[in-house]
Structure formats: C-alpha cells, structure tokens
Amino acid sequence: MAGNKPPLLTRRVVSVFHRNRQVRRRLRALSQHSGDVRAPVRRSDVRRDPQQHQHSVLLRHCESKLLFVDDVSSRELAVEALATMTAPPILVFIADKEEKGSGGADVAGHVNKFSYTYDELIERGDPGFKWIRPGSEWDPVVLNYTSGTTSAPKGVVHCHRGLFVMSLDSLIDWTVPKNPVYLWTLPIFHANGWTFPWGIAAVGGTNVCLRKFDAPLIYRLIRDHGVTHMCGAPVVLSILSASQDVQPLDHPVEAVMYTNPVVSEVAVVARPDEFWGETPCAFVYLKPGLRMKPTEKEMIEYCRKRMPRYMVPKTVSFRNELPKTSTGKVMKFVLREIAKKMGQTSLSTGQVLSINK
C-alpha cells in the first residue's frame, strides 16, 4: 500500500461491495448525510488476485467500520476477507430477491457472520435523525483506490468541492438537460461512476440500473424507459453494436415524426458521423399546400421534445417525394446511399443539413 492514510480521512468509513443497484445509490447519499466517508471495493480486483486478499488489505487500510455486501459470490468473498482481519467492519448483507441463491434461508445459514441485513438496519434507523452537514467544502466524501495493476493500490480522497466541480463540468460538457433518463452500464464504483451519481441527481434524472452487462436487456431497457443517456467504454459500445440482438431504432423515430401534422411521409436511416459512427438522418415529404413550411431546426426541436436525445435526427432532408417500390414500400437502401454521399456529420459542421429535391 502506497503511503499512509490520507490526513483528510478522519471520519468513519463505510465500504460497499456490490453491483449497480438502486440501493447502492441510496448508500452513497446515506453515508454523506451521516457525515461518513464511502469506500467502494472493486470486485474486479478480487477476482484477479484472490490469493493476496487485496480486498481485505483495502478494508484494513481505510479502517472500514461497515461493509455492505450483495449477491452470493460477493458474500463468500467478503466473509473470507474479514476472517483475516483483527478488527473487521460490521458486515451487512443486502438480499437480492431477483438473484438466485440469495433467499432468506441462504442468509440465515450465515447469521453468525452477518450482523444485519440491509432491511433490518433500515428498520433500526432513527426517523428523527438530523443529517450532518459538512463543516467545510473540503471535507472528504469518498475514498477510492487505484486498481493496483502496476503497483500497490493508492488511496484517493475526494472532497465535496472537488466532486461538485467535476459533476458540474460533466453536466455542462455533455449538455445534459433536465430530467434525463440515465442507464447504468458503467460500474458505479469505477471512478465514482464518472460523477454521474451526483450529476444525474442534480438535474432531476431517472436512474435505470443494470446488475451486469446484457446486450438484449440493454436494448429492452432503452425502449421501455426511454433512456436518453448512458456511458460505456469502447468495448461496451462495440459489443452492443455487434450484438445479434441489435434492433434498428428508426421506427420509433418515424412514429414520433408522423405525429407532426405537417408530415406526409418520413423515413429515417443512418448517416455516417465523425464522432458517433452513425446518427439518425430523416427524409421528410411535407403535406402539399402548406402555407408555412417548417425549417430543419423546427423539425429537430419538435423531435427533441418527444423522444430521447440520442434518437433525435441530426440531419433533416426535405424531399419532393420518397423513393418507393412498385408496391409503395419506401426504398431505404436508396436513402442510405444518399445519406452516405452527404458525407460525415461532425460537431464542427453544425446540426442539420437540408437538401431539397
């Protein structure tokens, strides 16, 4: 372990050892309101080097007082880690009713190793408790550890001020609007979820949690909950793109655009994009006889108010007609070729392109 315990870390430490779940977000807020410091323990480290018990080393270093654990595999690892400690933290089990092997009988078998279940601990809480405000913006909030890939793990303390600035910067840089719907494909323990646990809360967002990566489930959640934002490493996005379960999102976009009273016909295809790879491109045939024709920006703004941001067409092309087969079916392969010939869209070239033919 590199260095001594950081001088800022003078408060109690609460550790968390489980996957993305709503309860994890609640624990993040609860630890702050009680004046404690949260220290997430990475499951990936445990699996990579189980013999060195790196997780027990981290718990010992931060002098954790409480350890929250979920699912069967995490529970066994946590119990094993605490067995090597002379002053182990209080162990709290978070039962997952949707997870196999996490039933009440299974928990009862470890009653001598767990002090409480999460539900029991909540029931013992004081409803009249007054949350403890930070004495200073420099007070610690969370203690993170590096993965220890090239050397011993290093502890990193984040304060209220630092996390506030990073959260605000992330919201501004990503232009996150009010009330977004955020899908958690990114592990919350990883770099504090890139500060979005705080950022999404600040803009009144909805969090959709994912226990593990599952491409078909991700596509279903996007549609069911109207997901507007998500984060993912390049490998995650590549897996999603290559998944056999990938389904085109053009039909939902077209359905929304057909609700516009000025639209007679519309077809949406993918156009190459310099940053995203592809973005929606809408070809629109307006109803004849309109006194006032909408602009590209007006069409895009109409979509923004009615669909997730990632579905909104970045390109709108008004056409005198859409190419069709003899049976009246729109020939999207023709429109895809037209979209390709338009070239790549980019942040520097603006948001829309109009081609009237």
Secondary structure as GFF3:
##gff-version 3
##sequence-region A 1 357
A	DSSP	beta_strand	13	17	.	.	.	ID=ss1
A	DSSP	alpha_helix	22	33	.	.	.	ID=ss2
A	DSSP	beta_strand	37	40	.	.	.	ID=ss3
A	DSSP	alpha_helix	43	48	.	.	.	ID=ss4
A	DSSP	three_ten_helix	50	52	.	.	.	ID=ss5
A	DSSP	alpha_helix	54	62	.	.	.	ID=ss6
A	DSSP	beta_strand	64	70	.	.	.	ID=ss7
A	DSSP	alpha_helix	72	82	.	.	.	ID=ss8
A	DSSP	beta_strand	90	94	.	.	.	ID=ss9
A	DSSP	alpha_helix	104	108	.	.	.	ID=ss10
A	DSSP	beta_strand	116	117	.	.	.	ID=ss11
A	DSSP	alpha_helix	118	123	.	.	.	ID=ss12
A	DSSP	beta_strand	140	145	.	.	.	ID=ss13
A	DSSP	beta_strand	155	159	.	.	.	ID=ss14
A	DSSP	alpha_helix	160	173	.	.	.	ID=ss15
A	DSSP	beta_strand	181	184	.	.	.	ID=ss16
A	DSSP	alpha_helix	191	194	.	.	.	ID=ss17
A	DSSP	alpha_helix	196	202	.	.	.	ID=ss18
A	DSSP	beta_strand	206	209	.	.	.	ID=ss19
A	DSSP	alpha_helix	215	225	.	.	.	ID=ss20
A	DSSP	beta_strand	229	230	.	.	.	ID=ss21
A	DSSP	alpha_helix	234	242	.	.	.	ID=ss22
A	DSSP	alpha_helix	250	257	.	.	.	ID=ss23
A	DSSP	beta_strand	263	273	.	.	.	ID=ss24
A	DSSP	beta_strand	277	286	.	.	.	ID=ss25
A	DSSP	alpha_helix	296	304	.	.	.	ID=ss26
A	DSSP	three_ten_helix	309	311	.	.	.	ID=ss27
A	DSSP	beta_strand	315	318	.	.	.	ID=ss28
A	DSSP	alpha_helix	332	341	.	.	.	ID=ss29
A	DSSP	three_ten_helix	347	349	.	.	.	ID=ss30
###
